[in-house]
Amino acid sequence: MPKRILEGVVVSDKGDKTVVVKVERTILHPVLRKTVRRSKKYHAHDEANAYKTGELARIIECAPKSKLKTWEVLPKASA
């Protein structure tokens, strides 16, 4: 089974080698048929402490690294 890759905004980089990424998705409300935004925060492992608050980050599933961290950030794309 392939690993999921999600994209979101870094909302916290205070932990050492850890960032919190907020991922938003849109769903259709079952009754109102209106598009609704839902968000979830994921703790991700950032080995190089490369990401700062406000940056866009892509995260990928991995084996659990701690109680909360089961995701890791993909390295920044070099321009």
C-alpha positions as a Markdown table, in Angstrom:
| # | Residue | x | y | z |
|---|---|---|---|---|
| 1 | Met | 0.0 | 0.0 | 0.0 |
| 2 | Pro | 1.5 | 3.4 | -1.0 |
| 3 | Lys | 2.2 | 6.0 | 1.7 |
| 4 | Arg | 0.0 | 9.0 | 1.8 |
| 5 | Ile | 1.4 | 12.4 | 1.1 |
| 6 | Leu | -0.4 | 15.5 | 2.4 |
| 7 | Glu | 0.3 | 19.2 | 2.0 |
| 8 | Gly | -0.4 | 21.9 | 4.5 |
| 9 | Val | 0.9 | 24.9 | 6.4 |
| 10 | Val | 3.4 | 24.8 | 9.3 |
| 11 | Val | 1.6 | 26.2 | 12.3 |
| 12 | Ser | 4.3 | 25.5 | 14.9 |
| 13 | Asp | 8.1 | 24.8 | 14.8 |
| 14 | Lys | 8.8 | 25.1 | 18.5 |
| 15 | Gly | 9.7 | 21.5 | 19.1 |
| 16 | Asp | 13.2 | 20.1 | 18.3 |
| 17 | Lys | 13.0 | 18.2 | 15.0 |
| 18 | Thr | 9.2 | 18.5 | 15.1 |
| 19 | Val | 6.8 | 20.7 | 13.2 |
| 20 | Val | 3.0 | 20.8 | 13.4 |
| 21 | Val | 1.3 | 20.9 | 10.0 |
| 22 | Lys | -2.3 | 22.0 | 9.5 |
| 23 | Val | -3.9 | 20.2 | 6.5 |
| 24 | Glu | -7.2 | 21.5 | 5.1 |
| 25 | Arg | -9.6 | 19.5 | 3.0 |
| 26 | Thr | -13.0 | 20.3 | 1.6 |
| 27 | Ile | -16.1 | 18.1 | 1.9 |
| 28 | Leu | -19.6 | 18.4 | 0.7 |
| 29 | His | -22.1 | 18.7 | 3.6 |
| 30 | Pro | -24.5 | 15.7 | 3.4 |
| 31 | Val | -27.7 | 17.6 | 4.0 |
| 32 | Leu | -26.9 | 21.2 | 3.0 |
| 33 | Arg | -24.9 | 20.3 | -0.1 |
| 34 | Lys | -22.5 | 23.1 | 0.7 |
| 35 | Thr | -18.7 | 22.9 | 0.5 |
| 36 | Val | -17.3 | 22.9 | 4.0 |
| 37 | Arg | -13.6 | 23.2 | 5.0 |
| 38 | Arg | -12.2 | 20.7 | 7.5 |
| 39 | Ser | -8.7 | 20.9 | 9.0 |
| 40 | Lys | -6.5 | 18.6 | 11.0 |
| 41 | Lys | -3.1 | 19.1 | 12.6 |
| 42 | Tyr | -0.3 | 16.5 | 12.2 |
| 43 | His | 2.9 | 16.3 | 14.2 |
| 44 | Ala | 5.7 | 15.6 | 11.7 |
| 45 | His | 9.4 | 14.8 | 12.1 |
| 46 | Asp | 11.7 | 17.5 | 10.6 |
| 47 | Glu | 15.3 | 16.1 | 11.0 |
| 48 | Ala | 17.0 | 19.3 | 9.7 |
| 49 | Asn | 14.7 | 21.8 | 11.4 |
| 50 | Ala | 14.3 | 23.3 | 8.0 |
| 51 | Tyr | 10.7 | 24.5 | 8.1 |
| 52 | Lys | 9.5 | 27.6 | 9.9 |
| 53 | Thr | 6.0 | 28.8 | 10.8 |
| 54 | Gly | 3.9 | 29.8 | 7.8 |
| 55 | Glu | 5.7 | 27.8 | 5.2 |
| 56 | Leu | 4.0 | 25.2 | 3.0 |
| 57 | Ala | 5.2 | 21.6 | 3.8 |
| 58 | Arg | 4.5 | 18.2 | 2.3 |
| 59 | Ile | 4.4 | 15.3 | 4.8 |
| 60 | Ile | 4.5 | 11.5 | 4.2 |
| 61 | Glu | 3.4 | 8.6 | 6.4 |
| 62 | Cys | 6.2 | 6.8 | 8.3 |
| 63 | Ala | 6.6 | 4.3 | 11.1 |
| 64 | Pro | 5.9 | 5.9 | 14.5 |
| 65 | Lys | 8.8 | 8.0 | 15.8 |
| 66 | Ser | 7.1 | 9.0 | 19.1 |
| 67 | Lys | 3.7 | 9.1 | 20.7 |
| 68 | Leu | 2.4 | 11.7 | 18.3 |
| 69 | Lys | 4.8 | 11.7 | 15.4 |
| 70 | Thr | 3.8 | 9.2 | 12.6 |
| 71 | Trp | 4.6 | 11.6 | 9.7 |
| 72 | Glu | 7.8 | 13.1 | 8.4 |
| 73 | Val | 8.3 | 16.2 | 6.2 |
| 74 | Leu | 9.6 | 15.7 | 2.7 |
| 75 | Pro | 12.8 | 17.7 | 2.0 |
| 76 | Lys | 12.4 | 21.2 | 0.5 |
| 77 | Ala | 12.5 | 21.2 | -3.3 |
| 78 | Ser | 15.7 | 22.9 | -4.5 |
| 79 | Ala | 14.9 | 25.7 | -7.0 |
